[in-house]
Amino acid sequence: MTKAEITKAALELPKDDQLELADVLFDMAAPTPEWHRELVREAVESYQQDPDAGRSWQEVKVELWPNL
């Protein structure tokens, strides 16, 4: 299968499948280290235990860029 054929086939996929394919391709090109996967798992687990414990994006933006 040529690159052009692969591209054409990918563009014909539903958007959800395109995103999944992009994720797979990105992971092949730049694999996520296991320590990072663990950090994300911990963050998701923490959020699931207490979804109200975090801060809104607006609060974080103000802290990061107070002059904007």
DSSP file (Angstrom, degrees, kcal/mol; ACC not computed):
  #  RESIDUE AA STRUCTURE BP1 BP2  ACC     N-H-->O    O-->H-N    N-H-->O    O-->H-N    TCO  KAPPA ALPHA  PHI   PSI    X-CA   Y-CA   Z-CA
    1    1 A M              0   0    0      0, 0.0     2,-0.1     0, 0.0     0, 0.0   0.000 360.0 360.0 360.0 132.0    0.0    0.0    0.0
    2    2 A T     >  -     0   0    0      1,-0.1     4,-2.4     4,-0.0     5,-0.2  -0.341 360.0-109.7 -81.6 165.5    1.4    3.4   -1.0
    3    3 A K  H  > S+     0   0    0      1,-0.2     4,-2.7     2,-0.2     5,-0.2   0.894 120.8  53.3 -60.4 -40.0    1.5    6.4    1.3
    4    4 A A  H  > S+     0   0    0      2,-0.2     4,-2.5     1,-0.2    -1,-0.2   0.892 109.4  48.2 -63.2 -40.2   -1.1    8.1   -0.9
    5    5 A E  H  > S+     0   0    0      2,-0.2     4,-2.4     1,-0.2    -1,-0.2   0.890 112.0  49.2 -67.2 -39.8   -3.4    5.0   -0.5
    6    6 A I  H  X S+     0   0    0     -4,-2.4     4,-2.6     2,-0.2    -2,-0.2   0.925 112.0  48.6 -64.6 -44.4   -2.9    5.0    3.2
    7    7 A T  H  X S+     0   0    0     -4,-2.7     4,-2.4     2,-0.2    -2,-0.2   0.927 111.7  49.2 -61.7 -45.4   -3.7    8.7    3.4
    8    8 A K  H  X S+     0   0    0     -4,-2.5     4,-1.0     1,-0.2    -1,-0.2   0.920 112.7  47.7 -60.2 -44.5   -6.8    8.3    1.3
    9    9 A A  H  < S+     0   0    0     -4,-2.4     4,-0.5     1,-0.2     3,-0.4   0.895 111.4  50.8 -64.4 -40.2   -8.0    5.4    3.5
   10   10 A A  H >< S+     0   0    0     -4,-2.6     3,-1.1     1,-0.2    -1,-0.2   0.893 107.3  53.1 -65.0 -39.6   -7.3    7.4    6.7
   11   11 A L  H 3< S+     0   0    0     -4,-2.4    -1,-0.2     1,-0.2    -2,-0.2   0.721 104.4  57.0 -69.2 -20.3   -9.2   10.4    5.4
   12   12 A E  T 3< S+     0   0    0     -4,-1.0    -1,-0.2    -3,-0.4    -2,-0.2   0.565  87.8  99.8 -85.6  -9.7  -12.2    8.2    4.7
   13   13 A L  S <  S-     0   0    0     -3,-1.1     5,-0.0    -4,-0.5    -3,-0.0  -0.367  87.4 -95.3 -71.9 154.7  -12.4    7.0    8.3
   14   14 A P     >  -     0   0    0      0, 0.0     4,-2.2     0, 0.0     3,-0.5  -0.354  41.7-106.0 -62.3 154.4  -14.9    8.4   10.8
   15   15 A K  H  > S+     0   0    0      1,-0.2     4,-2.5     2,-0.2     5,-0.2   0.864 119.8  55.0 -54.0 -42.1  -13.3   11.3   12.9
   16   16 A D  H  > S+     0   0    0      1,-0.2     4,-2.0     2,-0.2    -1,-0.2   0.909 110.2  46.2 -60.1 -41.5  -13.1    9.1   16.1
   17   17 A D  H  > S+     0   0    0     -3,-0.5     4,-2.5     2,-0.2    -1,-0.2   0.854 109.7  54.5 -69.6 -34.4  -11.1    6.5   14.2
   18   18 A Q  H  X S+     0   0    0     -4,-2.2     4,-2.6     2,-0.2    -2,-0.2   0.919 109.1  48.3 -63.1 -42.4   -8.9    9.2   12.7
   19   19 A L  H  X S+     0   0    0     -4,-2.5     4,-2.2     2,-0.2    -2,-0.2   0.902 111.4  49.4 -64.8 -40.5   -8.1   10.4   16.2
   20   20 A E  H  X S+     0   0    0     -4,-2.0     4,-2.2     2,-0.2    -2,-0.2   0.909 111.9  49.0 -64.0 -41.8   -7.3    6.9   17.3
   21   21 A L  H  X S+     0   0    0     -4,-2.5     4,-2.8     2,-0.2     5,-0.2   0.911 109.9  51.4 -63.0 -43.3   -5.1    6.4   14.3
   22   22 A A  H  X S+     0   0    0     -4,-2.6     4,-2.7     1,-0.2    -1,-0.2   0.897 109.0  51.6 -60.8 -40.2   -3.3    9.7   15.0
   23   23 A D  H  X S+     0   0    0     -4,-2.2     4,-2.4     2,-0.2    -1,-0.2   0.919 111.3  46.7 -62.5 -44.7   -2.8    8.6   18.6
   24   24 A V  H  X S+     0   0    0     -4,-2.2     4,-1.9     2,-0.2    -2,-0.2   0.931 114.2  47.3 -63.4 -46.3   -1.2    5.3   17.5
   25   25 A L  H  X S+     0   0    0     -4,-2.8     4,-2.0     1,-0.2    -2,-0.2   0.907 112.3  49.3 -63.8 -41.8    1.0    7.0   14.9
   26   26 A F  H  X S+     0   0    0     -4,-2.7     4,-3.0     1,-0.2    -1,-0.2   0.918 109.9  51.5 -63.3 -42.4    2.2    9.6   17.4
   27   27 A D  H  < S+     0   0    0     -4,-2.4    -1,-0.2     1,-0.2    -2,-0.2   0.842 109.4  51.0 -64.8 -32.7    2.9    7.0   20.0
   28   28 A M  H  < S+     0   0    0     -4,-1.9    -1,-0.2    -5,-0.2    -2,-0.2   0.891 115.8  41.4 -68.9 -38.5    5.0    5.1   17.4
   29   29 A A  H  < S+     0   0    0     -4,-2.0    -2,-0.2     1,-0.3    -1,-0.2   0.852 135.8  14.2 -78.1 -36.1    7.0    8.2   16.5
   30   30 A A  S  < S-     0   0    0     -4,-3.0    -1,-0.3    -5,-0.2    -2,-0.2  -0.657  83.7-151.1-142.1  79.7    7.4    9.5   20.1
   31   31 A P        -     0   0    0      0, 0.0    -3,-0.1     0, 0.0    -4,-0.1  -0.188  19.7-118.4 -57.5 141.7    6.6    6.8   22.6
   32   32 A T        -     0   0    0      1,-0.1     5,-0.1     2,-0.0    -5,-0.0  -0.696  31.9-118.9 -80.6 125.2    5.3    8.1   26.0
   33   33 A P    >>  -     0   0    0      0, 0.0     4,-1.9     0, 0.0     3,-0.8  -0.291  19.2-118.2 -63.9 150.7    7.6    7.0   28.8
   34   34 A E  H 3> S+     0   0    0      1,-0.3     4,-2.4     2,-0.2     5,-0.2   0.845 112.9  59.8 -59.5 -35.9    6.1    4.8   31.4
   35   35 A W  H 3> S+     0   0    0      1,-0.2     4,-1.8     2,-0.2    -1,-0.3   0.860 106.4  48.3 -62.4 -33.6    6.7    7.4   34.2
   36   36 A H  H <> S+     0   0    0     -3,-0.8     4,-2.3     2,-0.2    -1,-0.2   0.907 109.1  51.5 -73.3 -40.9    4.5    9.8   32.3
   37   37 A R  H  X S+     0   0    0     -4,-1.9     4,-2.6     1,-0.2    -2,-0.2   0.906 110.5  50.1 -59.6 -40.7    1.8    7.2   31.8
   38   38 A E  H  X S+     0   0    0     -4,-2.4     4,-2.6     2,-0.2    -1,-0.2   0.902 108.3  52.5 -64.9 -41.3    1.8    6.5   35.5
   39   39 A L  H  X S+     0   0    0     -4,-1.8     4,-2.0     2,-0.2    -1,-0.2   0.905 111.3  46.6 -60.6 -42.6    1.6   10.2   36.3
   40   40 A V  H  X S+     0   0    0     -4,-2.3     4,-2.6     2,-0.2     5,-0.2   0.915 110.6  52.4 -66.8 -43.1   -1.5   10.5   34.1
   41   41 A R  H  X S+     0   0    0     -4,-2.6     4,-2.5     1,-0.2    -2,-0.2   0.921 110.5  48.6 -58.0 -43.5   -3.0    7.4   35.6
   42   42 A E  H  X S+     0   0    0     -4,-2.6     4,-2.5     2,-0.2    -1,-0.2   0.898 111.1  49.9 -63.6 -40.8   -2.5    8.9   39.1
   43   43 A A  H  X S+     0   0    0     -4,-2.0     4,-2.3     2,-0.2    -2,-0.2   0.915 112.1  47.1 -65.3 -42.7   -4.1   12.2   38.0
   44   44 A V  H  X S+     0   0    0     -4,-2.6     4,-2.5     2,-0.2    -2,-0.2   0.921 112.9  49.2 -64.4 -43.8   -7.1   10.5   36.5
   45   45 A E  H  X S+     0   0    0     -4,-2.5     4,-1.7    -5,-0.2    -2,-0.2   0.909 111.0  49.9 -62.3 -42.2   -7.6    8.4   39.7
   46   46 A S  H  X S+     0   0    0     -4,-2.5     4,-1.7     1,-0.2    -1,-0.2   0.913 111.7  48.5 -62.2 -43.3   -7.3   11.4   41.9
   47   47 A Y  H  < S+     0   0    0     -4,-2.3    -2,-0.2     1,-0.2    -1,-0.2   0.901 109.0  53.1 -63.9 -41.0   -9.9   13.3   39.8
   48   48 A Q  H  < S+     0   0    0     -4,-2.5    -1,-0.2     1,-0.2    -2,-0.2   0.841 109.2  49.8 -65.1 -32.4  -12.2   10.3   39.9
   49   49 A Q  H  < S+     0   0    0     -4,-1.7    -1,-0.2     1,-0.2    -2,-0.2   0.852 134.4   6.6 -74.3 -34.4  -12.0   10.2   43.7
   50   50 A D    ><  +     0   0    0     -4,-1.7     3,-1.9    -5,-0.1     4,-0.3  -0.592  62.8 177.7-151.0  82.8  -12.7   13.9   44.1
   51   51 A P  T 3  S+     0   0    0      0, 0.0     3,-0.4     0, 0.0    -3,-0.1   0.705  83.5  56.1 -62.5 -20.0  -13.7   15.8   40.9
   52   52 A D  T 3  S+     0   0    0      1,-0.2    -5,-0.1    -5,-0.1    -2,-0.0   0.441  84.3  84.7 -91.2   0.5  -14.2   19.0   42.8
   53   53 A A  S <  S+     0   0    0     -3,-1.9    -1,-0.2    -6,-0.2    -6,-0.1   0.727  79.2  74.9 -76.3 -21.3  -10.7   19.1   44.4
   54   54 A G  S    S-     0   0    0     -3,-0.4     2,-0.3    -4,-0.3     0, 0.0  -0.041  80.3-109.3 -82.9-173.4   -9.1   20.8   41.4
   55   55 A R        -     0   0    0      1,-0.1    -1,-0.1     2,-0.0     2,-0.1  -0.823  31.6-104.1-115.7 157.1   -9.1   24.3   40.0
   56   56 A S     >  -     0   0    0     -2,-0.3     4,-2.0     1,-0.1     5,-0.2  -0.357  29.6-113.9 -74.7 160.0  -10.7   25.7   37.0
   57   57 A W  H  > S+     0   0    0      1,-0.2     4,-2.8     2,-0.2     5,-0.2   0.867 118.2  58.5 -60.6 -36.1   -8.7   26.6   33.9
   58   58 A Q  H  > S+     0   0    0      1,-0.2     4,-2.0     2,-0.2    -1,-0.2   0.912 105.8  48.2 -60.7 -43.3   -9.6   30.3   34.5
   59   59 A E  H  > S+     0   0    0      1,-0.2     4,-1.7     2,-0.2    -1,-0.2   0.907 112.8  47.8 -63.8 -41.8   -8.0   30.1   38.0
   60   60 A V  H  X S+     0   0    0     -4,-2.0     4,-2.7     2,-0.2     5,-0.2   0.915 109.5  53.0 -66.8 -42.8   -4.9   28.5   36.6
   61   61 A K  H  X S+     0   0    0     -4,-2.8     4,-3.2     1,-0.2    -1,-0.2   0.911 108.0  51.0 -58.1 -43.6   -4.6   31.0   33.8
   62   62 A V  H  < S+     0   0    0     -4,-2.0    -1,-0.2     1,-0.2    -2,-0.2   0.890 112.4  46.8 -62.9 -38.6   -4.7   33.9   36.2
   63   63 A E  H  < S+     0   0    0     -4,-1.7    -2,-0.2    -5,-0.2    -1,-0.2   0.913 118.2  40.8 -68.8 -42.8   -2.0   32.3   38.3
   64   64 A L  H  < S+     0   0    0     -4,-2.7    -2,-0.2     1,-0.2    -3,-0.2   0.887 132.4  21.8 -74.2 -39.6    0.2   31.6   35.3
   65   65 A W    ><  +     0   0    0     -4,-3.2     3,-1.6    -5,-0.2    -1,-0.2  -0.620  67.2 165.1-130.0  71.9   -0.4   34.9   33.4
   66   66 A P  T 3  S+     0   0    0      0, 0.0    -1,-0.1     0, 0.0    -4,-0.1   0.725  74.5  57.7 -64.7 -21.1   -1.6   37.4   36.0
   67   67 A N  T 3         0   0    0      1,-0.2    -5,-0.1    -5,-0.0    -2,-0.0   0.404 360.0 360.0 -91.5   3.2   -0.9   40.4   33.6
   68   68 A L    <         0   0    0     -3,-1.6    -1,-0.2    -7,-0.2    -6,-0.1   0.473 360.0 360.0 -90.3 360.0   -3.2   39.1   30.8
